[in-house]
């Protein structure tokens, strides 16, 4: 594990969360009359990233894939869709491990008491395994995908990625092809990262401006360039936790720059800014895109922490997707959507992942590798498995 991580890593996540209970929803119609995106900002430590719920129009009404918080604003917008296309009939939580998608489910299900709820197999809780009803999933109308069947199979094709044993629980994600629109819905497995900040940040660019700075006592300045800079740094945080060009500062140095006049407010985190970006950080961002455009890819966090010893499981899923008829775009729970693609793109991705070194441990990947090494050392994740 690099010295920087050892010295400073443990404390910096213990800092304020965003967006402090305020949550806006951006609704976009992705495919007219068929598919809608409901995006909210979700904060984990310093990293506030958009999270998406996708709404599909089915013959029976609306299907919600990937729950987000049922704020008054979100419910008002969903009621408008219901008036045109029928009631919310099905809510799907398609991941067993993605906490940010799991937490909003109970409240969303309560807002639609007539909807059937489907969840990925292998839902788990830590430190004590609890039954689904104790996790807030409504009893009597919660079903497990695959184990209890699959909903709307005449209109949807379901494909499971995993399960993969993570030690404490499992990773499993069930993707879904909406045949009418050619939309493949995924949760965390695949991403398409854009160069520009998502539109959701237009309502509140604070998280971008925060990261666009170089010191804690530098004021938050709003400009197109600062928003773009902040977005690109946020993507690097979310992708690698601590990419190679990011130095995490000692607490004493962070403290010395904090609480200055003009910074004694939560918007600027009281001037607490424990990062210093080294030259070359932009190259790390651009490497996540192809010629400045989004590309279909596996998120580095998943490659290094979920699939480091299970590449075969991922490749097999990608090849199953490549054989599906009629994929025209992918809609993930994070980043750019819709991402125009066809089945052939999933076959190409599988071939590319098979050909290059898997789950690297150096450069930008060093922190993810160090976390994996530590989990292995503590016996919290299983060691060698199928490749
Ligand atoms: Fe996620």
Boltz pocket constraint, residues with backbone or C-beta under 6 A from the ligand:
constraints:
  - pocket:
      binder: B
      contacts: [[A, 98], [A, 100], [A, 101], [A, 187], [A, 188], [A, 333], [A, 334]]
      max_distance: 6.0
